[in-house]
Amino acid sequence: MSRCSVPTRLTTTSYALLGLLRLRSWTTYELAKQVQRGLGWFWPRAERKLNEEPKRLVDAGFATATEEHTGNRARTVYTITRSGRTALRRWLDEPSAPPTLEFEALVKVFFADGGSLEQLHATLQAVEDEARAHIAELRTMIEQGREASYEFATRRSINALALRFQLDHEALLVRWAAWAQAETTTWRSPSDSGDWDWYAALTD
């Protein structure tokens, strides 16, 4: 079996790293940090998992690994191959899996009637605060992207598409959390909302 017959074993994370390698060569450490800084907003992955992926790309023939030395310190640098570029292009043509949502705070809201109103409000406030902090962080990244020294200046337009989604997503969390806190101020408890009209809340 040839190396290039392996692509079916690769994951979306593998292809994400191929996408980064198409931009330039990286070390394992640099790849992990770049994923966390950029893709981590919508494709979070454990660093341990990211450290394994470059080796899989090499095994598949989609990347090469070269050992470099800085003094006594060795590091492995990964570079995409022609087969890797072809595999990435082929993957971009495949249908994407539908989006999924992993949102622990919403699980807590869903089961809030097992606790107090104070706990519910604390959960909602934390969602709003974190989303506002994320928006501020994204705005900082956007301003950094305007600098003349920005390494990936040719990708500003592509980056903007993803950043616009993330900004809107965080803004949605802010609006929803603020709305939920305001709506529940008249509740007696999470299991007793009084005369609050739940149906109107879903149809206005």
N, C-alpha and C positions, 0 to 999 in steps of 0.2 A: 504494500500500500504506500503510495507516495505521500509526502508531507502535505501537499496541497489538498488532499482529500479529507483533511481534518476539520474544516470550517464548521461543520454541523455541531461540533463539541464546544465551540466558543459561545460565550455569554454576551449579553449586551455590554457588560462591563469590559469584556475583552475588546469589543469593537470601539468602545469609548476611548480606551487607551490607544487603539490604532489611530483613532482620530487625532489624538494629541501627538502621537509619533509622526503623523503626517505633517505637523507644523514644524517639528524639529526633533533632535535626539534628546533623550532625558535619562537621568538615573532613576532607579526605583523610587528613591526618596522624593525626587522632583515630581515624578508622575503622581505619587500619592498626594502631595501637597497641592498640585495643580487641580486634581480631581476634587479635593475637599474645598478649594477656594472657588472653583467655578461650577463644576457639575454637581458638587455636593448640595447645592440648593435644591435640585430636583432629582438627583440620583445619588443619595447618600450611601456610602459603602464603608465598611470597616477597613482600617488601614492594613490589617493582616491579610484581608482578601485581596486588596490592591497589590500587595507585595508579591502575591503568587501569580498574578495575571501576566506580567511580562514574560515569565518563563514559559507559560503556555503559548504565547505568541511566537516565541523562538522555536518551540517544539513543532508548531504548525507551519514553520517556514515563513511567517509573516513579519518577523523582526530578527535582527541580529543582536548579539550581546558582545560588547568589546570591553575588556578590562583596561582601565586607565589608572595611572599612579600619580599622585601628588605627594611628593616626598615619600614617606613610608606608608602613606594611606592609599589603599586601593578602592576603586569604585567601578561598578559596571554600568556602561552606557548602552542604552537600547536605541536602535535605529530601524525604521520601517523598511521593508523590502518591496520590490516591485509586486510580488505576490500579495503582500499586505495591502498595498494601495488598491489592487484589483479586488481583494476581498472586501475592503471597506466600501468601495463603490458599489459592489454587488449587494452588500447589506443595506445600503441606503435606499435601494430599490425595493426592498422587502416591506410588506405591511407591518406596521408597528402594533405591539400589544396595547390594549386599552389602558388608560391611566388608572393607577390605584392610589388610595389615600391611607396613610398610617398616621393617626392623630390621637395620641393618648388622652389629651385633654377632653376631646369630644367623647371618648369612652367614659370618662369621669362624669361629664355632663349627662350622658345617657343613663347613668346609674346614680345620679345625684340624690334621688329620693331615698337612698340608703344613708344619707348624711344630713348635714345642716345647710341652711341657706347661706351661712357665712362661708362654708366650704365651697359652695357653688360659685359665690361671688368672687372668692379668692382665685378659683380656677379660671374664671372668665377674665379677671383682671390680669392674671399672668399671661394669658393668651394675647390680650391687647398690648401689654408692655413688651412682650417678646417680638410681636409683629412690628411694633414701632421701632424697636432696636434694629430689626432686620432691614427695615426701609432705610434707616440712617446709614447702615453699613453698605447697602446697595448704592445709595446716593454717593457715598465716598468712592466706591469702585467706579461708578460712572464718571466722576470727575477725574479720577486717575487715568481713565481711558482717553480723556481729552488731551492729556499731556503729549508733547511732541516725542518724548522718549518711550512712549508706550510700545512694548515689544511686538504686539500683534495688531498694529494699526490697520492692516488690511482686512482685519476681521471685525472691525467696529460695527458694521451693519448687521452681520450675522449675530454678534453678541447682543445687539440691541433687541433683536427679536426675543431672545430668551430672557433678557433683563426686563423687558416690558411685561412678560407673563409673570415673572416673579414679583415685580412691583405690584401688579394688580392682585396677585394672590395674597400678598401680605396686607394690602389695603382692604381686601375682602375680610380677612381675619379681624382687622381693627374694627371695621363697621359691624360685623356680626357680634363680636364680643361686647362692644359698646351697646348695641341694640339689646342683646340678651340681658345685660346688667340692668338697663333701664326698664325693660319689660318685667323683670322679676322683682323690682323694688316693692311692689304691692303684695307679693306672695307672702303667705303666712309661714310656709316652709316649702321645701322642694316637693313634698307630697300633698300640699294644700295651696293651690294657686288662687283660691277664692273665686271671684267672679271673672277672672281673667279669661278672655275669649281666645282660646287656642286656635279656633278655626279662622278667625279674622287675622291672626298673626301669620297665617299661611296663605292668605288670599289677597292681602292688601298690596 
